[in-house]
Amino acid sequence: MENGNEKLKGSDVQVTLSSPFLKWLDNFWYHHKWKVIIITFFAIVLIVGIVQMIKKEDYDIEITVATHTVYYTENLDSLEGALVGLMPKDINGDGKKNVQLSTYKIYSEEEIKAANEAETDAEGNPIIYADEAYNKEQIKQFNSYVMTGECTIMIVSEYVYNDIISRRTDDAVLTHMSDIFGDKLPEGTTPDGYGVMLYKTNAYKDLDGFKWIPDDAIICIMRPFAFKQQKGEEKYANAVEYFKNIVEFGQ
């Protein structure tokens, strides 16, 4: 005779869905669970994207740096501080001045060779600082960014500068210095007139934030390709004013 108080075995327990709603929910999940999972996934991605857009900082201006050097965090922080100090005004009117630095590490073939032969390890093997595949990818990304028309002020190596200049057809990619300074061109203006040697500026000489940049670097400014965009002309005018502040610092 079985004891009435004996505990039932797990196999003897059966859960029944007495509620009509629970029955409907179980049936719905059985037939539509993958639809629910997929919709939930995309909803989460959309929500995260919206939150990131809301939190994204609105920068006054982007400045592009493309040279043959390693971008250490402390150097970039120092450069950013110097650039903020040279900004003539709060461009977007949000109560603070800030810049966004877009950096690209780009070498010519000669610069790659020199960088990778500069140091060796304990066994005499060269310490690789410049990877060719990565260098090609950086060049590709930089060229894509330049062609968007979003780029304004740039600090680039001589190699990168010459490559930009070589793209000229009927119209130059860069703004000529005479369009900004008139007949009185700043010291260090390149022979073709589309840039200024950075090391010739007082900003480079006097501000520590610039001194880590290679001395062949050239500061230049893109022509206003983004005029069709809202406030395109205003954006370019602000960039020109800022460019003049950097080049004419200390004069």
C-alpha positions in Angstrom: 0.0 0.0 0.0 1.4 3.4 -1.0 1.8 6.0 1.7 -0.4 9.0 1.0 2.2 11.3 2.2 4.9 9.9 -0.1 6.5 12.6 -2.3 5.7 12.2 -6.0 8.6 11.5 -8.3 9.5 14.2 -10.9 8.2 12.0 -13.7 4.8 11.9 -12.0 4.4 15.6 -12.0 2.5 17.2 -14.9 2.1 20.9 -15.3 -1.1 22.0 -17.0 -1.9 25.4 -18.4 -5.3 26.1 -16.9 -5.4 29.8 -17.9 -6.5 30.5 -21.5 -4.0 33.3 -21.7 -1.1 31.0 -20.8 -2.3 28.4 -23.4 -2.4 31.2 -26.0 1.0 32.4 -25.0 2.5 29.0 -25.2 1.0 28.4 -28.6 2.1 31.8 -29.9 5.7 31.2 -28.7 5.7 27.8 -30.3 4.8 29.2 -33.7 6.4 32.6 -33.7 9.4 32.4 -31.4 12.0 33.0 -34.1 10.1 36.1 -35.4 10.1 37.4 -31.8 13.8 36.8 -31.3 14.7 38.5 -34.6 12.4 41.5 -34.0 13.8 41.9 -30.4 17.4 41.8 -31.7 16.8 44.6 -34.2 14.9 46.6 -31.7 17.8 46.4 -29.2 20.2 47.4 -32.0 18.0 50.4 -32.9 17.6 51.5 -29.3 21.4 51.3 -28.7 22.0 53.3 -31.9 19.6 56.0 -30.9 21.1 56.3 -27.5 24.6 56.6 -29.0 23.4 59.3 -31.4 21.8 61.3 -28.5 25.0 61.0 -26.4 27.3 61.8 -29.3 29.3 65.0 -28.7 28.8 67.8 -31.2 32.3 69.0 -32.1 33.0 72.5 -33.3 35.3 71.3 -36.1 37.2 68.2 -37.2 40.9 68.4 -37.9 42.7 65.7 -39.8 46.2 64.6 -39.1 47.9 62.2 -41.5 51.7 61.8 -41.0 54.4 59.1 -40.6 54.4 58.9 -36.9 53.0 56.9 -34.0 50.0 58.6 -32.4 50.5 58.3 -28.6 47.6 59.3 -26.5 49.5 61.9 -24.5 50.6 63.6 -27.8 47.1 63.7 -29.2 45.8 65.1 -25.9 48.4 67.8 -26.0 47.7 68.6 -29.6 44.0 68.8 -28.9 44.6 71.2 -26.0 46.7 73.4 -28.2 44.1 73.4 -31.0 41.3 74.3 -28.6 43.4 77.2 -27.3 43.8 78.5 -30.8 40.1 78.3 -31.7 38.7 81.8 -32.2 35.2 81.1 -30.9 32.7 78.5 -29.9 31.7 77.6 -33.4 28.5 75.6 -32.8 27.4 77.8 -29.9 27.0 75.0 -27.3 29.0 76.9 -24.7 32.3 75.1 -25.1 35.1 74.8 -27.6 36.3 71.4 -28.8 37.8 69.6 -31.8 37.7 66.1 -33.1 41.0 64.8 -34.3 40.9 62.2 -37.1 44.3 60.6 -37.4 45.9 58.4 -40.1 49.3 56.8 -39.9 50.6 57.0 -43.5 54.1 56.2 -44.8 55.8 56.5 -48.2 57.8 53.4 -49.2 61.0 55.2 -48.2 59.5 56.1 -44.8 58.4 52.5 -44.2 61.9 51.3 -44.9 63.5 53.9 -42.7 61.0 53.3 -39.8 61.5 49.5 -39.8 65.3 49.8 -40.0 65.6 52.3 -37.2 65.7 49.9 -34.3 66.5 46.2 -33.7 65.8 43.8 -30.9 68.4 42.0 -28.8 68.9 39.4 -31.5 69.5 42.0 -34.2 66.1 41.7 -35.9 64.4 44.9 -37.0 61.5 46.2 -34.9 58.6 46.7 -37.3 56.9 50.0 -36.7 55.2 50.3 -40.1 53.2 47.4 -41.5 52.6 47.6 -45.3 49.1 46.1 -45.3 48.0 48.5 -42.5 49.6 51.4 -44.3 47.7 50.6 -47.5 44.4 50.4 -45.5 45.2 53.8 -43.8 45.8 55.4 -47.2 42.5 54.0 -48.5 40.5 55.2 -45.5 42.2 58.7 -45.7 41.4 59.0 -49.4 37.8 58.0 -48.9 37.4 60.6 -46.1 38.9 63.3 -48.2 36.5 62.6 -51.0 33.5 63.0 -48.8 34.0 66.7 -48.7 33.6 66.8 -44.9 37.3 67.3 -44.4 38.5 70.9 -43.7 41.8 71.7 -41.9 44.5 69.1 -42.4 48.0 68.6 -41.0 49.7 66.1 -43.4 53.2 64.8 -44.2 54.9 66.0 -47.3 54.2 62.7 -48.9 50.5 62.9 -48.3 50.4 66.5 -49.3 52.1 65.8 -52.7 49.6 63.0 -53.3 46.7 65.3 -52.7 48.2 68.0 -55.0 48.7 65.4 -57.7 44.9 64.8 -57.9 44.4 68.2 -59.4 42.4 68.4 -62.6 40.7 71.6 -63.6 40.1 72.5 -59.9 42.5 72.2 -57.0 41.5 70.0 -54.0 43.0 72.5 -51.6 42.4 76.2 -51.0 45.3 78.4 -52.3 46.8 80.5 -49.6 46.3 83.7 -51.6 42.6 83.1 -51.3 43.0 83.4 -47.6 45.8 85.8 -47.0 45.8 87.8 -50.2 49.2 89.0 -51.5 50.9 88.8 -48.1 51.5 85.0 -47.9 52.6 83.6 -44.5 56.1 82.5 -43.9 56.6 78.9 -44.9 54.0 78.9 -47.7 54.8 76.0 -50.0 56.1 76.8 -53.5 52.8 75.8 -55.1 50.9 78.0 -52.6 48.4 75.4 -51.3 49.8 74.9 -47.8 52.2 76.2 -45.1 55.1 74.3 -43.6 54.0 73.7 -40.0 57.4 74.1 -38.5 57.6 77.6 -39.8 54.6 78.7 -37.7 54.9 80.1 -34.2 52.3 77.6 -33.1 54.8 74.8 -33.9 57.7 76.7 -32.3 56.0 77.8 -29.1 53.2 75.3 -28.3 54.3 71.9 -27.0 51.2 70.3 -28.4 52.6 70.6 -32.0 56.2 69.7 -31.4 55.8 65.9 -31.7 54.5 66.3 -35.3 57.2 65.5 -37.9 58.9 68.7 -39.2 58.0 68.0 -42.8 54.3 68.4 -42.0 52.2 70.9 -43.9 49.0 72.5 -42.7 46.4 73.1 -45.4 42.7 73.5 -45.9 40.3 71.8 -48.2 38.2 73.7 -50.7 34.5 74.0 -49.7 33.1 70.9 -51.4 30.3 70.7 -48.8 28.4 73.8 -50.0 25.3 71.9 -50.9 25.0 70.8 -47.3 23.2 72.9 -44.8 25.4 75.8 -43.5 28.2 74.7 -45.9 29.4 78.2 -46.5 29.3 79.1 -42.8 31.3 75.9 -42.0 34.0 76.8 -44.5 34.2 80.5 -43.3 34.6 79.3 -39.7 37.3 76.8 -40.8 39.2 79.6 -42.7 39.1 81.9 -39.6 40.4 79.0 -37.5 43.1 78.2 -40.0 44.3 81.8 -39.9 44.4 81.7 -36.1 46.7 78.7 -36.2 49.1 80.0 -39.0 49.2 83.6 -37.7 49.6 82.7 -34.0 52.1 85.0 -32.3 52.2 87.5 -35.1 
